[in-house]
Amino acid sequence: MLADGQAITMEQGMPLRAHYVVRCNSDWQVTQFDIDILGRLQADLHLCADGKGNWFFAEGEPIPDLAGCIDIDISISPFTNTLPIRRLQLAVDESKEILVAYVALPDMQVTPIRQRYTCLSNLPGERVYRYESLDSEFSTEITVDDDGLVINYPHLFEQLTVR
């Protein structure tokens, strides 16, 4: 699986445009992650993972702080919520705690954070998950389509329909 996306937003009062590529194996485990902040020199990050929670810089140097992280979470993209939703395949009322490599933009800091996903509804065309950041007080209900792509992430993201 390959996701190639671009996010445009305002961060700290300045426009931010980032291009990212996420590669996963057939079990939706991240194997490669690349992000570039467009228009800024030296604003790129390239990481590799083995899908088992071991992370490396592109040159092969291990990143022990990210040990145990299977997923990546980009602060400005709802797409990265799709990764654990697809990978976990939760039944209604089932929850799972995970450790993710969280990429905070624009500073490109990557830190492990604990999250919990709970499947609240599994209706065709409109599936609802509770997302909780276990390292903060943040919690919200995310609506996704049948492919796990975010339709609505309250106050942050909403899928636009092209007519």
Buried (B, 14 or more C-beta within 10 A) or exposed (E): BEBEBEBEBEBEEEEBBBBBBBBBEEEBBBBBBBBBBEEEEEBBBBBBBEBEBBBBEEEEEEBEEBEBBBBBBBBBBBBBBBBBBBBBEBEEEEEBEBBBBBBBBBEBEBEBBBBBBBBBEBEEEEBBBBBBBBEEEEEBBBBBBEEBBBBBBEEEBEEEEEE
